[in-house]
Amino acid sequence: MNTQVLTNTIEQPKAETSRNLATLCLLVTSSCAIARELSSPPWLSFLAGGALLCFFLLQWQRIARAYRLFAIVVFSLAAGLWFSGRLDTPVLVAGLDRAAFFTLFLTSLAVIRESASSSSLVHRCGRVLVHQPPGRRYLLMSFGSHLFSVMLNIGALNVLGTMVQRAIRPINDPESRRIGAIRNKRMLLGVMRGFCGVPLWAPTSVTMLLVLSGIPDLSWEQYAPLGLLWTLLFVLLGALLDRLAYPKPQATVNNPGGLSELTPLLPLIALVALIPSLAYLLARLSGLRLFSSLLMCAPLIGLMWIWVQYRSKAFNIRTRLLLRRLQRSFPETFTNQRNEVALFSSSGLIGVILIPMVDPTTTSELLARADIGNAALMIGLSMSMIAFSFIGINAIITVTLFLGTLQQLPDLTISPLVQASVISITWAVFAGVSPFTASLRLISQFSPVSPIRFGLQWNSFFSVSVLAIMYTVLCLVL
């Protein structure tokens, strides 16, 4: 026992030191990414690459095997192309910049998630949503889940799933159990579909990061109005199908509070709107891209949110609490993303160095010879994304390669808005049906069914309906 205690006493400071150094590496990488957005010298790209490499070395043993393998393949490919003379310095610099920018994305939004995780506002809004009457419960759960997910990402599923589970109390009466099971299913589907709507527009989503990085001619402010329209239709379609499946009961439910009970949601809505608003202001003042400005604003908003959470304390106590949070919680929050950092940075690098190897003329000739039109091309891309998601291939890899290849085609006449819409809608669909997605695996833990049954039985009709509508529109428009 004494030996075990001594070992733990020695190992704990080592782990803490390693975590702090890894956090420093992420901060250096993110700082270099911001500096490169401001047109700083190219040597910062190599500094960012070196910091990323140090991060991998420090966290290597704790990175999942699949992500380690992918990182090894990507960096080996980059080294092989470099030493063979097929990769020149400007392309390598661009690849390192993309990897650093993807790391900045993860690091910046981690601050928001860390801030939201301890917010009483989030938990208060969750309780309000769960206890809504049946007539409007699904729609509000879906809407609330969407707001939560913009801030918390997949953490929103855990927060709301836990609240749903607590709201459904075990009852012995068979009829009450049946009603409780229906209530559980409807609320979880609302939570899941609200989460799945985030890739359709949110600047905090991975999908928007990949789409805007893969389509240089498209900016977030150009796409956002269309993405918000898709989000609204996505949520309303789910509400319509829910109402058709479970018609409103004849007996009215007593709810004296009415819509006034929803007032706790207003600060959350304002907070979600604050992020792009401040980013837009910074972009106009600095001339930076809106997406880059957003990643610079997000950590500041997150820190301000933590500061507000300590508003009942004296100024000096609030300051000490904030500094202690920065020292204790944030290193763990940042390094817990080690798998995502490996995947994102490697995908960013391979998306830059590998895509130029594709012969655009040959690819275009093959498409013409096969008589594949624009509609068939986009439908085929969508179906391929879904197929790959069902065999466990991460969508970050497929979207990076697909979008990069599309931009290489010399005769491509498909609007960037159409490309972004197809990618984001398809992502929203497979996130709710593929058992290999982390979101479906997590939400199914709060249900009595497996991820496969949740996606393919509970959510399949909705998903097929979305795809059918999108494919029909593509055939009519393109």
N, C-alpha and C positions, 0 to 999 in steps of 0.2 A: 504494500500500500504506500509506504514511504517513498519507494522508488518511483511509483507511478505519479505521486504528487510532485516529486522533484522534477520528473520528466516534463510534466505539464507546466510547471513553473518556468522551466527553461524554454520550452517550445512557444509559450504564449507571447513573450516579447519578440521572438523571431518572426512569428506570424504577423504581429502588429507592425513590425518594422517593414516586412515585405509588403504588407497592404499599403502602408503609407508611401513607400517608394513607388509602388505600382500606381497609386493615385497621382503622385507627382508626375509620372510619365504620361498619364492621360491628360493632365492639365497642361503639360508642355506641348503635347500633340495638338490639343484644342487651341492653345494660344497661337501656335504656328499656323493652324488653319485659319484663324481670324486674321492674322497678319497677312497671309497670302491673299485673302479676300480684299485686303487693302493695298494690293499690288506691291508687297514687300519682295526682297530679293529671293531668287530660287533656292539659295542654300538653306533657307528655312524648311523647304520641302524635305531635304535630306535629314535635317534635325528632327522633323516630325517622324520620318521613317525610322530613325534610330531610337527615338523615344518609344515608338510602337513596338519595336523589336525588344527593347528592354522590358516593356510591359509583358510581352509574351513569355520571356524567359523567367520573369518573377512569378507569373501565374500559371506556368505551363502545366504543372502537375494537377491543377484544379480545373483546367479546361477540358471539356468533354472530348472523348477520343475522336468522334466524327469531325468536330471543329478543328482539332489539331491536325488531322489528316488533310482537311481541306486547305488549311493555312500552309502546310508543308508543300502541297501540290502547287499552290499559287506562287509561293515565293521561289520554289524550285524552277517553275516555268519562267518567272521573271528573270532569275539569275541565268538560266540557260539561254534565253533570248538576248540578254545583255552581253554575255560572253561570246555568243555566236555572231554578234554584230547586227542582229535583226531588231534590236530595240535601241533607239537613239535616246540621247539625254532629255530632249523636250518631252517625249512621250513618257519616259520614266518619271519625270518631274510631275507631269499631269496625273499619272497614276498614283503617286504618293500624295498629291494634293487631294485627290478624290478619297483615298483611304483616310487621310486626316480629317477631311470634312465629315465623312460618315461617323468618325469617332467623336467629333464635336457634336454631332446630332445626338448621339447617345448620352454623352456627358451632360450636355445642357438640359435635356429633358429629364434626366435623372434627378436634377435639382427640383424640378416641378413635382415629380412623383414623390420624392422624399418629403416635400413640404405638404402635399395633399394627404399623405398617409397618416399624419398626426393631426389633421384638421378636424375640429368638432363640427364644422360646417358640412363636411362631406358625410359624416355619420348621421347628422341631423336630417340632411336631405334624403339619405337612404331610408331612414325610418318613415319619413313622410310618404315616399313612393310605395313602400311595401304595404302600407295600411290604407291605400286608396280603395274605393268601392269597385266592384267588378266591372261596372260599365265603362270606367275610364282607366282601370288599372293597367291593362296591357300597353295602351298608348303612352301613358305617363312613365311606366317602367322602361319602355323603349327609349323615350326621349331623355329620361334621366340617366339611363345607362350610357347613352351617347355623350351627354355632357361629362359624366364621370370619366369615360374612356378617353376623351380629349385630353384630360389632365392626368389620369392615372394609367392609361393604356390598359394592359391586361390585368393590372391590379384592381380595376373597377369590377371585374367579374368576381374576384374574391370577396370584395366588400359587399356587393349586392347579393351574391350567392349565399353568403353567410347570413345576411338579413332575411332572405327568403326562407332559408332553412329554419331559422328561429321562429318565423311567423307561422309556419305550418306545424302545429302541435300534434303529437300522436294521439289518435282517438280510436276507441274500440268499436264504435258504431260503424257498420259497413257503409251506410249512406254518407256519413260524415267523412269517412276515409276516401270514398270516391270523389266527393266534392273537393277535399283537400288535395288529392292527386291532380285533379284538373287545375286547381288554383296554382299548384306548384309548377305544372307544365307551362301554363300560360305566362306566368311571371318569368320563368327561366328563359322561355323563348323570347319574351320581350327584352330581357337583359342581353341575350346573345345577339339578337338582331340589331339592337341599339349599338352594341360594340362593333358589329360588322359594318355599320354605316360609317365608321370613322375613316376608313381608307378612301371613301368617296370624295373627301374634301379637306380633312383636317391637316393643317401644316405640321402637327405633331405626330402624324402617322408615318410609318416606314414607307408606305406606298407613295406618298407625295414626295418623299426624299428621292426614291428611285426614279419616279416619273420625271421630276424636274431635272434630275441629274442626267437622265437618259435622253431627254428631249430638250436640247439647248435653246430651241426657238420658243419655248413655252415658259411663262412665268406663273407663279402661284396666283397673282392678282388677276391674270387673264382667265385662268381655269376655275378659280374659286366660285364665281357666281353659278357656273354650270354644275360644278360639284355639289353645291348646296341644293340645287334643284334636284339632282339625282338622290341626294340624301333624304330630302323631303318625300319624294315619291317612294323611296325604299321603305321608309318608316310607315308611310300611309298605306302602302300595299300590305305590309305585315299586319297593320291594324284592321284593314278590311277583311283579310283572310281569317283573322282571329274572331272578328264579329260574325262572319258567316259560319264559322265552325261552332261558335258558342253564342247563340243569339241572346239578346238582352232579356233577362227574366221579366215576367209580368209584374211581379211584386217589386216595389221600389225599395231601395236600401236607405235607411235613415242615415244621413250624413250632414249634420247641422253645420259643420264647418265650411262645406262647399269648397269652392276654388280658393277661398282665402287661406286654406291650409297649405297652399302651394307657395306662399310667400317666401319660405326659406330657400326656394330654388333661385330666387332673383339674384342674390349675391353670387351664386355659382355661375349663373348665366353671364353676369357682368365680368366675372373673373375670366371666363372663357373668351369673352369678347375683348378683354384688355390685352391679351397676348398679341393678336394680329394688329390691333390698333396702335400699340406702342411700336411694334415692328414697322408698320407703315410710316409712322412719323419719323423714326430713325432712318428708314430707307430714303425718304424724301430729303432729309437734312444731309445725309452722308453720300447719297448716290449709290449705295450698295444695293444688291438684290434683296427683295423683300424676305426671301427665305433665309438668307444669311443674317439679316437684321433680326429676324425672329429668334434665331439660335443665340444671338448675343443678348437679347432682351430676356429670354426665358430664365436664365439663372438669377438675374436681378429681381424678377417678379417672384421667383421661388423664395429667395432670401427675405424679401419684403413680406411675403405671406407668413413665413416662420416668425418674423418680428411681430406681426400683428397677433399671432397666436399667443404671444407672451405679453399682451397689452395690459394685463392686470398687474404686472410686476413693475417695480421701480426701474428707472432707466438703466442704472448700473447693473441691476440683476438681469434685466433683459439682455444686456450686452454680453454678460458672462454666459447666460444660457445659450445664446446664439453661437458664441465662440466654442462652447463645449459641444454643441450639436455639430458644428463644422469639423471639430477634431475627432469626435467619436463615431457619429453616424455616417457622415458622408464618405469616408474612405471605404466603409463596408458596402454602402450603396453603389459606389462607382465600381469597385472590384467585383461585385456580384454580377456585373454585366460582362464578365470575361468572355463567355461563350459568344455573346452578341458582338462584342468588339472584334473577336477573331473572325466571325462570319461577315460582318459588315465591311471591315477594312479589307479583308481578302477579296470580297466581291467587288468593292470599289476599285481595287487595283487591277483585278482581272478584266473588269469591264472596260478599262482604258487600254491595257496593253494587248489584249487578245482580239478585240473587235477589229482593229485595223488589219489583222491578218486575213480577215474574210474578204474574198474577191467580190466586190459589189457587182461588177459587170456579169460575172458568171452566175451569181445568185439571181440577178434580174432576168437573165436569159432563161434560167431554169423555170422561174415563175411564169414567164411569158410562154414558154414551150408547153407548160402544163396547163395553160389557159386559166390561171388563178387570178381572179379579179380582186378588187380592193375589199369587197364584202367577204368573199371567201377567205382572203388572207387574214382579216381581223377575226373572223369566226374561228378559223383554224388556230390562230394564236391563243384565243380564249380557251378553246377546248384543250389545247396542249398544256396550258397552265393548270387547268383542272386535273388533267390526266397525271401530270407530274406531281401534283399535290397529293394524289391518292397512292403514289408509290414512295412517298416520303422525301422527295427532292424539294429542298427549300425554295420557296417562291422568290426569295431575294436573288438567288442564282439565275433562275429561269428568266425573270423579268429583266435583269441586267443584260443578259445575253440577247434576249429577244429584241428589246428596245434598241440596244446598240447595233444589232444587225439591220433593223429597219432603217435607222438613220443613215446607214451606208448605201442604201439602194438609190441609184441616181434618178430613177423615174418615179419615185414615190410621190403620189398625189393625195395621200390621206392626210387630212388636217391633223395637226398636233392635238387639238381638242378632242378629236375622235379617238386618236391613239390613247390619250390619257384616260378618256372615259371608259374605253374597253378594258384597259388594264385595271383601273380602280374598281369597276363594277364586278369584274371577274374575281378580283381579290376578295371583295366583300362577300361574294357567293361561296367560294371554296373555304373561306375562314369559318363558315358555319356548317359545312358538310364533311370536310375531310377529317378523318379520325387522327391524322398525323399533325394537325395544327394544335398548338399549345392552348389556344382559346377554347376549342371544343373539349379537349381533355380536361381542362380546368372546370368549365361550367358543368360538365356531366357528373363531376364529383358531388354536386349538390342535388342530383336527380337520382331516381331509382334505376336508371338505364345506363348502358355502356355508351362510350363516345360514338361507336358505329351506329347504334340504334338512335341516339339523339340526333345525329346528323342525317342519316339516311331514312329514318322513319318519321321523326318529329318535324324535321326542318326541310325535308326534300321537296315537298310540293311548293313551298315558298321559293326555294332556290331555283327549281326548274322553271317556275313562273317568271322569275327575274331574267333568267337566261333566254327564255323563249321570247320575251318582250324585246330584249336587247338585240337578239339575232334578227328578229323581224324588222326592227327599225334599221339595222345595218343593211339588210337586203333592200329596203325601200330607199334609203338615203344614198348609199354608195353605188 
